[in-house]
Structures are given as structure tokens and as C-alpha cells.
Amino acid sequence: MHIPETTTVKRRSLTDWMRVRFRGLLDWAGGALVRLGLASNTMTLLGVAGNIIGAYFLAQGQLTVGGLIVLAAGPIDALDGTMARLRGESSKFGAFVDSTSDRYSELIIFFGLLIHFARQANTTGILLVFAAAAGSVLVSYVKARAEALGYQADVGVLTRLERYLVLSPALIFNVPLIGLWIVAMLANFTALQRIWRVRRQARAERRSDK
């Protein structure tokens, strides 16, 4: 008997695992910041600002410094949702703003790398930045579009956390092309995984309607 795709058990991603594993630490840090009077939107803006500063250093060719700043900005991005929950301010709009700021942060980092490679006239680097940026955006877009249509598209080998864990060390150790190759290939592969998952659900839906 065929089981529709929508009834399968949700697979836990690395992001889900990390969120559960480090919830206590996030709650402690988020609670401390809330007691200081900081708002979740403030942390969102600080995360974006940190990535802008990191991207500036990347554009200047100071990849290790830029990578360290990007690495430091990551946990800041993770705290805004925790702080909103602790303050009782969680909302759909807040989640929308958080997700949108994440996309801006990623694209800002890629823009810094694009300037760096353009100054070197490094065609391979420029193309890899484009492919990595396109794949990263498509991973999020496919999921958002699928969920808007009532499908699930939360599978994939390279979500935002994984991209962050790949790219930051590559920048710090001054091997950006390696990180970009990995992100470019696996981010686009992840987008294709999600498209395929939606296709299977759509086909199962059509069969069940007959």
C-alpha cells in the first residue's frame, strides 16, 4: 500500500538537533540579555551589523578577520528567537523578520567575497560566489514556497547552520574557495532535494484525489 509523502515522519536536521541540544545554553544567554533590557529585534539588527562588518573585511581581503567576525555574529543571530520566546513576544511577523534578516546576512557575506574576488580578477571565485549565493537563497525559497502551498520541504544536507559551519572555518583558515565549492554544490543539491520532495507529495496528492 502506498503511503503519501505527507504522512512520513519528519527527519530531524542538524539545526533541529542543535536547537534541542543547546536550548538550555540559549535560554541562559537569552535570559541574561533580556534582563539587561535588550529586545530581540536589537539582537537581529546586531547580527546583521556584525555580518556587514565581517563582509567589509572580506572585501578588503582580510579573510581571517572577516571570518572571525562572521563566526561571532552567528550566535547573535541564534539568540533573537530565544529572546522573543522568553519575553513572550514570539509572533509570525517576528519569525518573518528573523528569516529575512538571515537571508540579508548571507547575501552580505557573499557580496563581500564577490568584491574580494573581483579585485583579484578571480573568475572562478566570482562564479563560485554566485553559485553559492543562488543555492543558499533557493534552499530557503523552495521551503517557503512549498509551505505556502501546503507541502513539506524541510529536508536537505546543507541548511543555513551547515552553510555557516562550512563557510566560517574556510574563511578563518583562508581557504575560501574550498568553502565556496562545498556550499555551491551542496546548497544547490539541497534545493533540488526539496523540489523532489515537493514533487513526490504533489504526485501522491493527485493519486489520492482520483
N, CA, C and O of each residue as an XYZ file, in Angstrom:
840
protein
N       0.843     -1.189      0.000
C       0.000      0.000      0.000
C       0.883      1.247      0.000
O       1.839      1.336      0.770
N       0.564      2.200     -0.858
C       1.349      3.423     -0.943
C       0.995      4.361      0.203
O      -0.178      4.607      0.483
N       2.041      4.885      0.868
C       1.829      5.848      1.944
C       2.167      7.222      1.417
O       3.298      7.426      0.975
N       1.252      8.182      1.437
C       1.543      9.514      0.925
C       2.745     10.124      1.623
O       2.997      9.868      2.801
N       3.474     10.927      0.882
C       4.693     11.543      1.403
C       4.416     12.394      2.635
O       5.260     12.486      3.526
N       3.245     13.015      2.692
C       2.941     13.936      3.779
C       2.766     13.229      5.110
O       2.726     13.889      6.149
N       2.658     11.872      5.112
C       2.479     11.149      6.365
C       3.785     10.599      6.910
O       3.791      9.959      7.962
N       4.891     10.834      6.216
C       6.167     10.307      6.679
C       6.639     11.075      7.902
O       6.268     12.227      8.125
N       7.468     10.398      8.686
C       7.989     11.021      9.895
C       9.006     12.096      9.522
O       9.864     11.888      8.664
N       8.896     13.244     10.181
C       9.818     14.338      9.902
C      11.224     13.972     10.357
O      11.419     13.498     11.476
N      12.195     14.194      9.489
C      13.576     13.930      9.831
C      14.150     15.141     10.553
O      13.919     16.281     10.150
N      14.887     14.890     11.608
C      15.479     15.982     12.368
C      16.762     16.442     11.679
O      17.676     15.650     11.449
N      16.813     17.716     11.360
C      18.000     18.286     10.741
C      19.022     18.634     11.814
O      18.738     18.572     13.010
N      20.226     19.005     11.358
C      21.254     19.431     12.308
C      20.790     20.661     13.075
O      21.065     20.797     14.267
N      20.087     21.552     12.390
C      19.564     22.750     13.051
C      18.610     22.367     14.176
O      18.696     22.906     15.280
N      17.699     21.435     13.895
C      16.754     20.976     14.929
C      17.497     20.339     16.091
O      17.172     20.589     17.251
N      18.499     19.514     15.783
C      19.259     18.826     16.832
C      20.001     19.826     17.698
O      19.996     19.713     18.924
N      20.643     20.809     17.066
C      21.388     21.821     17.814
C      20.453     22.661     18.676
O      20.794     23.023     19.803
N      19.280     22.966     18.144
C      18.326     23.779     18.905
C      17.892     23.063     20.177
O      17.755     23.683     21.232
N      17.675     21.747     20.073
C      17.295     20.967     21.253
C      18.481     20.784     22.187
O      18.354     20.934     23.402
N      19.635     20.461     21.614
C      20.828     20.165     22.403
C      21.292     21.366     23.224
O      21.700     21.226     24.377
N      21.223     22.547     22.610
C      21.764     23.739     23.268
C      20.670     24.695     23.743
O      20.927     25.880     23.954
N      19.460     24.183     23.908
C      18.367     25.052     24.334
C      18.652     25.663     25.703
O      18.383     26.842     25.932
N      19.198     24.854     26.609
C      19.495     25.361     27.943
C      20.473     26.523     27.901
O      20.279     27.529     28.584
N      21.534     26.386     27.092
C      22.531     27.447     26.972
C      21.936     28.695     26.337
O      22.192     29.815     26.780
N      21.130     28.485     25.281
C      20.494     29.623     24.618
C      19.534     30.338     25.562
O      19.476     31.567     25.591
N      18.776     29.548     26.339
C      17.843     30.156     27.293
C      18.587     30.960     28.350
O      18.148     32.042     28.739
N      19.718     30.426     28.813
C      20.501     31.142     29.826
C      21.039     32.462     29.270
O      20.900     33.513     29.895
N      21.659     32.391     28.076
C      22.224     33.597     27.473
C      21.126     34.586     27.088
O      21.253     35.791     27.307
N      20.039     34.052     26.507
C      18.934     34.932     26.127
C      18.299     35.590     27.337
O      17.953     36.771     27.302
N      18.146     34.819     28.415
C      17.571     35.371     29.643
C      18.431     36.486     30.223
O      17.912     37.492     30.706
N      19.752     36.303     30.173
C      20.664     37.325     30.684
C      20.533     38.613     29.876
O      20.546     39.707     30.441
N      20.409     38.485     28.566
C      20.274     39.666     27.716
C      18.926     40.347     27.916
O      18.834     41.574     27.878
N      17.884     39.550     28.130
C      16.552     40.115     28.399
C      16.585     40.912     29.696
O      16.005     41.995     29.782
N      17.266     40.373     30.708
C      17.352     41.084     31.992
C      18.128     42.392     31.865
O      17.940     43.310     32.664
N      18.995     42.474     30.867
C      19.720     43.712     30.614
C      18.858     44.738     29.882
O      19.260     45.885     29.686
N      17.664     44.299     29.482
C      16.745     45.212     28.810
C      16.834     45.207     27.303
O      16.224     46.053     26.648
N      17.587     44.263     26.728
C      17.708     44.193     25.275
C      16.492     43.511     24.662
O      15.939     42.574     25.238
N      16.083     43.982     23.503
C      14.956     43.396     22.782
C      15.462     42.430     21.720
O      16.603     42.528     21.271
N      14.609     41.506     21.328
C      15.005     40.522     20.316
C      15.338     41.200     18.989
O      16.256     40.771     18.289
N      14.597     42.258     18.636
C      14.883     42.971     17.382
C      16.258     43.617     17.417
O      16.922     43.738     16.388
N      16.684     44.030     18.605
C      18.029     44.597     18.751
C      19.081     43.557     18.390
O      20.053     43.868     17.701
N      18.892     42.319     18.855
C      19.833     41.253     18.547
C      19.829     40.931     17.055
O      20.874     40.642     16.472
N      18.649     40.982     16.441
C      18.564     40.754     14.999
C      19.404     41.775     14.246
O      20.166     41.430     13.344
N      19.251     43.042     14.634
C      19.998     44.115     13.979
C      21.498     43.999     14.251
O      22.313     44.280     13.372
N      21.862     43.586     15.468
C      23.272     43.403     15.794
C      23.884     42.280     14.959
O      25.031     42.374     14.521
N      23.108     41.221     14.743
C      23.593     40.123     13.913
C      23.858     40.572     12.488
O      24.890     40.234     11.908
N      22.926     41.336     11.918
C      23.113     41.852     10.557
C      24.299     42.810     10.512
O      25.113     42.762      9.590
N      24.391     43.692     11.532
C      25.506     44.650     11.580
C      26.841     43.922     11.668
O      27.812     44.315     11.021
N      26.890     42.854     12.474
C      28.118     42.085     12.591
C      28.535     41.488     11.261
O      29.719     41.479     10.922
N      27.574     40.994     10.512
C      27.894     40.407      9.209
C      28.305     41.472      8.195
O      29.125     41.209      7.316
N      27.738     42.671      8.314
C      28.165     43.773      7.441
C      29.629     44.110      7.699
O      30.411     44.291      6.765
N      29.991     44.192      8.984
C      31.391     44.471      9.331
C      32.301     43.351      8.834
O      33.370     43.606      8.280
N      31.862     42.095      9.040
C      32.642     40.962      8.556
C      32.815     41.008      7.048
O      33.900     40.738      6.533
N      31.743     41.352      6.336
C      31.806     41.426      4.872
C      32.760     42.524      4.417
O      33.424     42.383      3.390
N      32.831     43.620      5.175
C      33.766     44.697      4.826
C      35.202     44.179      4.847
O      35.979     44.444      3.930
N      35.545     43.444      5.894
C      36.904     42.907      5.978
C      37.154     41.859      4.894
O      38.264     41.759      4.372
N      36.128     41.082      4.557
C      36.279     40.119      3.465
C      36.566     40.841      2.157
O      37.431     40.429      1.385
N      35.836     41.918      1.917
C      36.028     42.686      0.687
C      37.425     43.272      0.616
O      37.971     43.449     -0.473
N      38.010     43.576      1.772
C      39.365     44.130      1.821
C      40.440     43.053      1.724
O      41.633     43.356      1.714
N      40.014     41.800      1.652
C      40.979     40.703      1.553
C      41.457     40.187      2.885
O      42.316     39.307      2.923
N      40.930     40.705      3.987
C      41.312     40.232      5.320
C      40.350     39.107      5.726
O      39.464     39.293      6.559
N      40.551     37.956      5.122
C      39.588     36.862      5.240
C      39.533     36.293      6.653
O      38.451     35.962      7.138
N      40.666     36.174      7.317
C      40.658     35.610      8.664
C      39.890     36.502      9.629
O      39.074     36.020     10.414
N      40.156     37.811      9.569
C      39.436     38.749     10.436
C      37.945     38.727     10.114
O      37.108     38.655     11.014
N      37.624     38.788      8.833
C      36.219     38.748      8.424
C      35.548     37.458      8.846
O      34.402     37.465      9.298
N      36.263     36.345      8.700
C      35.702     35.051      9.096
C      35.432     34.973     10.581
O      34.421     34.409     10.999
N      36.331     35.536     11.392
C      36.137     35.529     12.840
C      34.916     36.368     13.233
O      34.158     35.994     14.128
N      34.737     37.500     12.557
C      33.580     38.336     12.855
C      32.286     37.633     12.435
O      31.295     37.671     13.163
N      32.295     36.995     11.270
C      31.127     36.227     10.826
C      30.823     35.101     11.807
O      29.664     34.836     12.125
N      31.882     34.440     12.283
C      31.712     33.361     13.252
C      31.075     33.890     14.534
O      30.208     33.236     15.113
N      31.502     35.074     14.979
C      30.953     35.661     16.208
C      29.519     36.119     16.019
O      28.734     36.102     16.967
N      29.163     36.531     14.802
C      27.808     37.017     14.539
C      26.788     35.881     14.526
O      25.597     36.116     14.727
N      27.245     34.655     14.291
C      26.323     33.520     14.221
C      25.507     33.307     15.478
O      24.280     33.244     15.399
N      26.148     33.193     16.653
C      25.379     33.016     17.891
C      24.435     34.176     18.184
O      23.379     33.981     18.786
N      24.812     35.392     17.758
C      23.926     36.539     17.958
C      22.638     36.328     17.184
O      21.549     36.605     17.687
N      22.768     35.828     15.939
C      21.585     35.527     15.127
C      20.702     34.479     15.795
O      19.479     34.506     15.659
N      21.339     33.549     16.523
C      20.569     32.455     17.128
C      19.796     32.895     18.364
O      18.868     32.206     18.788
N      20.162     34.030     18.947
C      19.573     34.432     20.215
C      18.283     35.235     20.074
O      17.501     35.309     21.022
N      18.048     35.833     18.915
C      16.889     36.709     18.815
C      15.571     35.952     18.982
O      14.651     36.432     19.644
N      15.488     34.762     18.376
C      14.273     33.960     18.533
C      14.071     33.496     19.964
O      12.951     33.489     20.475
N      15.173     33.105     20.608
C      15.104     32.686     22.012
C      14.627     33.828     22.900
O      13.788     33.630     23.779
N      15.164     35.024     22.669
C      14.776     36.182     23.468
C      13.314     36.547     23.259
O      12.624     36.912     24.210
N      12.841     36.452     22.031
C      11.433     36.746     21.757
C      10.534     35.767     22.501
O       9.497     36.156     23.037
N      10.934     34.483     22.535
C      10.132     33.489     23.252
C      10.133     33.763     24.744
O       9.089     33.675     25.390
N      11.293     34.094     25.302
C      11.387     34.347     26.732
C      10.606     35.598     27.146
O      10.082     35.670     28.257
N      10.534     36.576     26.246
C       9.790     37.803     26.533
C       8.313     37.675     26.210
O       7.538     38.607     26.429
N       7.924     36.512     25.685
C       6.525     36.314     25.306
C       6.129     37.133     24.100
O       4.967     37.513     23.957
N       7.090     37.409     23.228
C       6.839     38.253     22.065
C       6.935     37.487     20.752
O       6.993     38.101     19.686
N       6.952     36.169     20.809
C       7.031     35.383     19.584
C       5.812     35.640     18.714
O       4.684     35.665     19.205
N       6.042     35.829     17.429
C       4.940     36.095     16.510
C       5.333     35.639     15.114
O       6.508     35.404     14.836
N       4.350     35.517     14.246
C       4.637     35.144     12.864
C       5.462     36.228     12.183
O       6.366     35.935     11.401
N       5.138     37.493     12.491
C       5.892     38.579     11.869
C       7.337     38.578     12.359
O       8.257     38.837     11.584
N       7.536     38.289     13.639
C       8.893     38.218     14.171
C       9.696     37.125     13.486
O      10.867     37.317     13.158
N       9.055     35.963     13.270
C       9.734     34.873     12.568
C      10.053     35.269     11.131
O      11.099     34.906     10.592
N       9.137     36.019     10.518
C       9.352     36.504      9.145
C      10.554     37.443      9.092
O      11.404     37.321      8.210
N      10.622     38.383     10.042
C      11.736     39.331     10.081
C      13.054     38.597     10.332
O      14.072     38.908      9.715
N      13.025     37.623     11.239
C      14.231     36.855     11.560
C      14.744     36.122     10.327
O      15.937     36.156     10.026
N      13.833     35.456      9.613
C      14.221     34.712      8.419
C      14.742     35.645      7.327
O      15.720     35.334      6.647
N      14.079     36.789      7.167
C      14.504     37.745      6.143
C      15.879     38.315      6.462
O      16.715     38.468      5.571
N      16.115     38.628      7.734
C      17.429     39.166      8.125
C      18.526     38.121      7.913
O      19.659     38.474      7.585
N      18.202     36.854      8.096
C      19.177     35.787      7.841
C      19.591     35.777      6.373
O      20.769     35.614      6.055
N      18.605     35.954      5.471
C      18.938     35.978      4.051
C      19.821     37.177      3.719
O      20.784     37.060      2.961
N      19.484     38.331      4.293
C      20.312     39.513      4.067
C      21.740     39.278      4.559
O      22.704     39.629      3.879
N      21.864     38.684      5.741
C      23.187     38.442      6.314
C      24.023     37.559      5.392
O      25.192     37.847      5.136
N      23.416     36.480      4.893
C      24.152     35.595      3.997
C      24.589     36.311      2.726
O      25.738     36.198      2.297
N      23.653     37.050      2.130
C      23.971     37.720      0.874
C      25.013     38.814      1.070
O      25.823     39.062      0.177
N      25.002     39.468      2.223
C      26.016     40.477      2.518
C      27.405     39.842      2.582
O      28.378     40.400      2.074
N      27.484     38.670      3.211
C      28.766     37.960      3.282
C      29.248     37.583      1.882
O      30.417     37.772      1.545
N      28.336     37.051      1.076
C      28.717     36.682     -0.293
C      29.127     37.923     -1.102
O      30.017     37.852     -1.950
N      28.474     39.045     -0.833
C      28.824     40.274     -1.546
C      30.246     40.708     -1.207
O      30.998     41.133     -2.084
N      30.611     40.596      0.074
C      31.977     40.912      0.470
C      32.984     40.037     -0.251
O      34.025     40.515     -0.702
N      32.667     38.738     -0.360
C      33.564     37.823     -1.078
C      33.595     38.136     -2.570
O      34.636     38.011     -3.214
N      32.458     38.539     -3.113
C      32.405     38.888     -4.534
C      33.336     40.054     -4.836
O      34.058     40.031     -5.833
N      33.323     41.075     -3.981
C      34.230     42.215     -4.167
C      35.683     41.761     -4.074
O      36.529     42.184     -4.863
N      35.962     40.896     -3.100
C      37.327     40.387     -2.924
C      37.822     39.692     -4.186
O      38.928     39.968     -4.653
N      37.022     38.801     -4.737
C      37.461     38.060     -5.926
C      37.464     38.942     -7.175
O      38.283     38.747     -8.073
N      36.542     39.917     -7.230
C      36.535     40.836     -8.372
C      37.813     41.668     -8.406
O      38.357     41.926     -9.480
N      38.293     42.087     -7.243
C      39.542     42.849     -7.177
C      40.734     42.016     -7.630
O      41.713     42.549     -8.153
N      40.644     40.713     -7.427
C      41.727     39.818     -7.856
C      41.544     39.333     -9.292
O      42.390     38.620     -9.832
N      40.414     39.735     -9.908
C      40.060     39.224    -11.241
C      40.026     37.694    -11.244
O      40.435     37.048    -12.209
N      39.530     37.136    -10.145
C      39.461     35.684     -9.981
C      38.094     35.203    -10.470
O      37.116     35.226     -9.723
N      38.039     34.773    -11.720
C      36.762     34.372    -12.321
C      36.154     33.172    -11.605
O      34.942     33.120    -11.393
N      36.990     32.211    -11.234
C      36.484     31.027    -10.529
C      35.816     31.429     -9.224
O      34.728     30.948     -8.905
N      36.464     32.310     -8.469
C      35.890     32.763     -7.210
C      34.572     33.481     -7.409
O      33.628     33.266     -6.649
N      34.494     34.338     -8.430
C      33.260     35.082     -8.711
C      32.121     34.119     -9.037
O      31.010     34.264     -8.528
N      32.407     33.138     -9.887
C      31.371     32.173    -10.264
C      30.931     31.327     -9.073
O      29.748     31.017     -8.934
N      31.877     30.955     -8.216
C      31.528     30.164     -7.041
C      30.684     30.967     -6.058
O      29.755     30.428     -5.456
N      30.995     32.242     -5.891
C      30.180     33.091     -5.024
C      28.747     33.153     -5.545
O      27.792     33.033     -4.777
N      28.607     33.343     -6.862
C      27.262     33.390     -7.450
C      26.518     32.079     -7.220
O      25.357     32.084     -6.810
N      27.188     30.952     -7.486
C      26.538     29.647     -7.332
C      26.180     29.376     -5.882
O      25.111     28.835     -5.598
N      27.065     29.747     -4.960
C      26.787     29.535     -3.537
C      25.642     30.418     -3.066
O      24.775     29.967     -2.318
N      25.636     31.668     -3.499
C      24.560     32.582     -3.110
C      23.220     32.120     -3.689
O      22.202     32.139     -2.999
N      23.227     31.709     -4.952
C      21.991     31.240     -5.577
C      21.454     30.006     -4.867
O      20.257     29.916     -4.594
N      22.330     29.059     -4.569
C      21.894     27.850     -3.879
C      21.359     28.144     -2.499
O      20.355     27.567     -2.083
N      22.030     29.048     -1.774
C      21.598     29.386     -0.421
C      20.214     30.018     -0.423
O      19.371     29.679      0.408
N      19.977     30.934     -1.353
C      18.671     31.586     -1.435
C      17.600     30.586     -1.859
O      16.489     30.601     -1.330
N      17.932     29.719     -2.809
C      16.954     28.753     -3.300
C      16.552     27.745     -2.226
O      15.399     27.318     -2.182
N      17.491     27.361     -1.358
C      17.150     26.443     -0.267
C      16.016     27.028      0.573
O      15.056     26.329      0.898
N      16.128     28.294      0.919
C      15.111     28.949      1.735
C      13.834     29.214      0.935
O      12.728     29.030      1.444
N      13.992     29.648     -0.321
C      12.823     29.972     -1.136
C      11.966     28.748     -1.406
O      10.742     28.803     -1.288
N      12.605     27.647     -1.768
C      11.849     26.425     -2.068
C      11.036     25.986     -0.849
O       9.872     25.607     -0.977
N      11.650     26.039      0.325
C      10.942     25.659      1.552
C       9.759     26.589      1.824
O       8.657     26.135      2.135
N      10.004     27.902      1.702
C       8.939     28.870      1.970
C       7.798     28.723      0.970
O       6.628     28.756      1.353
N       8.128     28.563     -0.298
C       7.092     28.429     -1.333
C       6.313     27.131     -1.166
O       5.093     27.108     -1.331
N       7.018     26.052     -0.839
C       6.355     24.768     -0.632
C       5.379     24.840      0.534
O       4.244     24.377      0.426
N       5.819     25.423      1.652
C       4.953     25.508      2.826
C       3.744     26.406      2.558
O       2.667     26.173      3.107
N       3.915     27.429      1.720
C       2.791     28.293      1.361
C       1.732     27.519      0.577
O       0.553     27.871      0.604
N       2.157     26.464     -0.121
C       1.238     25.633     -0.898
C       0.758     24.411     -0.119
O       0.007     23.589     -0.644
N       1.192     24.298      1.131
C       0.739     23.195      1.974
C       1.596     21.952      1.923
O       1.161     20.889      2.368
N       2.803     22.054      1.392
C       3.719     20.917      1.328
C       4.839     21.064      2.365
O       5.040     22.138      2.933
N       5.555     19.970      2.595
C       6.727     19.995      3.465
C       7.984     19.939      2.611
O       8.069     19.174      1.650
N       8.952     20.759      2.978
C      10.217     20.770      2.234
C      11.355     21.078      3.187
O      12.166     21.970      2.941
N      11.404     20.322      4.285
C      12.397     20.598      5.320
C      13.555     19.611      5.304
O      14.254     19.451      6.305
N      13.758     18.948      4.169
C      14.868     18.003      4.054
C      16.091     18.732      3.491
O      16.011     19.901      3.114
N      17.206     18.035      3.440
C      18.374     18.608      2.787
C      19.634     18.472      3.610
O      19.591     18.428      4.840
N      20.765     18.406      2.914
C      22.047     18.173      3.578
C      22.728     19.463      4.015
O      23.654     19.420      4.824
N      22.287     20.619      3.495
C      23.003     21.858      3.802
C      22.017     23.009      4.045
O      21.757     23.819      3.156
N      21.475     23.060      5.273
C      20.636     24.178      5.664
C      21.541     25.335      6.108
O      22.762     25.245      5.982
N      20.957     26.408      6.621
C      21.757     27.598      6.928
C      22.848     27.318      7.962
O      23.972     27.800      7.824
N      22.519     26.542      8.995
C      23.524     26.253     10.025
C      24.716     25.527      9.425
O      25.862     25.864      9.721
N      24.454     24.531      8.584
C      25.545     23.798      7.960
C      26.384     24.707      7.059
O      27.609     24.597      7.025
N      25.712     25.612      6.326
C      26.455     26.548      5.473
C      27.362     27.436      6.319
O      28.500     27.719      5.945
N      26.848     27.866      7.449
C      27.620     28.694      8.376
C      28.831     27.927      8.911
O      29.930     28.474      9.009
N      28.617     26.649      9.256
C      29.702     25.834      9.805
C      30.749     25.468      8.753
O      31.892     25.166      9.097
N      30.370     25.494      7.485
C      31.324     25.224      6.409
C      32.092     26.485      6.037
O      33.317     26.460      5.922
N      31.374     27.585      5.852
C      31.996     28.794      5.306
C      32.878     29.524      6.324
O      33.961     29.996      5.977
N      32.424     29.617      7.571
C      33.199     30.376      8.570
C      34.614     29.827      8.748
O      35.566     30.605      8.680
N      34.799     28.503      8.977
C      36.174     27.988      9.102
C      36.994     28.169      7.828
O      38.199     28.414      7.886
N      36.330     28.047      6.671
C      37.057     28.223      5.409
C      37.598     29.644      5.290
O      38.688     29.853      4.759
N      36.841     30.614      5.783
C      37.306     31.997      5.759
C      38.422     32.212      6.772
O      39.431     32.849      6.468
N      38.239     31.679      7.979
C      39.227     31.865      9.040
C      40.581     31.277      8.643
O      41.626     31.865      8.919
N      40.553     30.114      7.995
C      41.814     29.459      7.594
C      42.259     29.862      6.187
O      43.167     29.268      5.606
N      41.588     30.895      5.656
C      42.000     31.491      4.382
C      41.961     30.506      3.209
O      42.831     30.521      2.338
N      40.942     29.656      3.208
C      40.720     28.750      2.072
C      39.278     28.936      1.591
O      38.494     27.987      1.604
N      38.928     30.149      1.171
C      37.530     30.434      0.833
C      36.990     29.608     -0.329
O      35.808     29.263     -0.353
N      37.850     29.292     -1.289
C      37.365     28.546     -2.453
C      36.862     27.162     -2.065
O      35.892     26.667     -2.639
N      37.520     26.538     -1.090
C      37.062     25.221     -0.639
C      35.670     25.327     -0.030
O      34.779     24.539     -0.347
N      35.495     26.311      0.851
C      34.182     26.505      1.459
C      33.120     26.823      0.426
O      32.001     26.315      0.498
N      33.472     27.664     -0.537
C      32.503     28.042     -1.569
C      32.142     26.868     -2.471
O      30.986     26.723     -2.866
N      33.128     26.025     -2.801
C      32.833     24.824     -3.596
C      31.809     23.951     -2.872
O      30.840     23.484     -3.471
N      32.039     23.738     -1.579
C      31.130     22.878     -0.805
C      29.731     23.478     -0.745
O      28.740     22.786     -0.975
N      29.658     24.773     -0.433
C      28.349     25.424     -0.328
C      27.648     25.458     -1.680
O      26.453     25.177     -1.773
N      28.400     25.807     -2.735
C      27.797     25.896     -4.063
C      27.189     24.565     -4.493
O      26.075     24.527     -5.015
N      27.920     23.480     -4.275
C      27.424     22.164     -4.703
C      26.288     21.660     -3.814
O      25.237     21.252     -4.308
N      26.510     21.693     -2.496
C      25.542     21.067     -1.594
C      24.311     21.925     -1.345
O      23.236     21.387     -1.078
N      24.442     23.254     -1.427
C      23.260     24.096     -1.274
C      22.310     23.886     -2.459
O      21.101     23.742     -2.275
N      22.860     23.871     -3.655
C      22.006     23.629     -4.820
C      21.453     22.210     -4.817
O      20.319     21.985     -5.241
N      22.245     21.254     -4.340
C      21.738     19.888     -4.202
C      20.599     19.836     -3.201
O      19.618     19.122     -3.411
N      20.719     20.591     -2.106
C      19.653     20.646     -1.108
C      18.377     21.231     -1.702
O      17.280     20.737     -1.442
N      18.527     22.291     -2.503
C      17.353     22.869     -3.170
C      16.673     21.836     -4.061
O      15.445     21.746     -4.090
N      17.471     21.059     -4.786
C      16.910     20.016     -5.646
C      16.245     18.920     -4.824
O      15.208     18.391     -5.224
N      16.840     18.567     -3.662
C      16.208     17.597     -2.768
C      14.817     18.060     -2.360
O      13.868     17.276     -2.342
N      14.710     19.331     -2.037
C      13.422     19.864     -1.588
C      12.414     19.928     -2.726
O      11.228     19.663     -2.531
N      12.893     20.283     -3.915
C      11.999     20.274     -5.082
C      11.475     18.865     -5.330
O      10.288     18.675     -5.597
N      12.363     17.880     -5.240
C      11.969     16.486     -5.455
C      10.965     16.043     -4.404
O      10.011     15.332     -4.723
N      11.163     16.450     -3.161
C      10.232     16.082     -2.091
C       8.844     16.670     -2.355
O       7.832     15.994     -2.166
N       8.803     17.906     -2.784
C       7.519     18.538     -3.103
C       6.862     17.827     -4.284
O       5.648     17.626     -4.295
N       7.659     17.451     -5.267
C       7.117     16.743     -6.435
C       6.462     15.425     -6.009
O       5.380     15.084     -6.486
N       7.121     14.688     -5.112
C       6.564     13.418     -4.633
C       5.253     13.650     -3.888
O       4.303     12.883     -4.044
N       5.202     14.704     -3.081
C       3.965     14.998     -2.347
C       2.847     15.401     -3.296
O       1.696     15.009     -3.106
N       3.183     16.182     -4.320
C       2.179     16.616     -5.281
C       1.626     15.427     -6.067
O       0.423     15.353     -6.320
N       2.502     14.499     -6.451
C       2.058     13.307     -7.173
C       1.191     12.423     -6.279
O       0.181     11.882     -6.729
N       1.589     12.277     -5.004
C       0.782     11.482     -4.073
C      -0.573     12.121     -3.865
O      -1.578     11.423     -3.733
N      -0.608     13.434     -3.835
C      -1.865     14.161     -3.657
C      -2.800     13.951     -4.835
O      -4.004     13.764     -4.659
N      -2.239     13.983     -6.035
C      -3.060     13.766     -7.231
C      -3.626     12.355     -7.261
O      -4.777     12.148     -7.647
N      -2.799     11.365     -6.845
C      -3.286      9.974     -6.833
C      -4.397      9.799     -5.806
O      -5.360      9.073     -6.052
N      -4.273     10.449     -4.671
C      -5.294     10.308     -3.634
C      -6.607     10.984     -4.002
O      -7.657     10.640     -3.459
N      -6.553     11.946     -4.925
C      -7.759     12.640     -5.365
C      -8.532     11.862     -6.414
O      -9.695     12.162     -6.687
N      -7.886     10.859     -7.004
C      -8.563     10.107     -8.067
C      -9.571      9.113     -7.485
O     -10.233      8.395     -8.235
